C-alpha cells in the first residue's frame, strides 16, 4: 500500500535487530538485517566490523526501499499483504517472496510480480492471503537445516507478522 513503507520498515527492523555475527548464520556479519556482503555491494566498497556496527535505520532505509519494497511492489499491494511479503523478502529473498505471494494469490508462481499478480492482489482477501503467505513461509523455514538453531525465533517472527498483517487490513 502506498505510504506504508515506513511502518513496514520499522516492523522489519524490530525483527531484524541490531548487530550479530552468529557462527551458524550463513549470512555472517549482519546489522539491522543487512549482511556485510549486501552492504558492501550497496556502498560499492569493502567495510569493516566498525562500519557494520555503526549502521542505523536511516542508513539502511534506502537499501530496503530499492532492493526489497520496490521489487515486491509494496506500494501496489494491499495493506497487510505488503508487510507479509516485504518481511518475507527481507528474510528469505525477493524471489521466494514473489513466488510465495503468487502461490497465495493462486496465480502462476514465476517469481515476477507483474500485472496478473497485482490484479489478483487488488481483488484478494488480504487476511486470507497474509495467512497463506505466513503458512507457506513457515513450512519453508521448518525445512531448513538451521531450523534447530533459529526455528524458535523464526516461528515467533512469522506468527507476529501474521498478527500485525491482520491489524493492517
Order of alpha helices (4+ residues) and beta strands (2+ residues): alpha-beta-beta-alpha-alpha-alpha-alpha-alpha-alpha-alpha-alpha
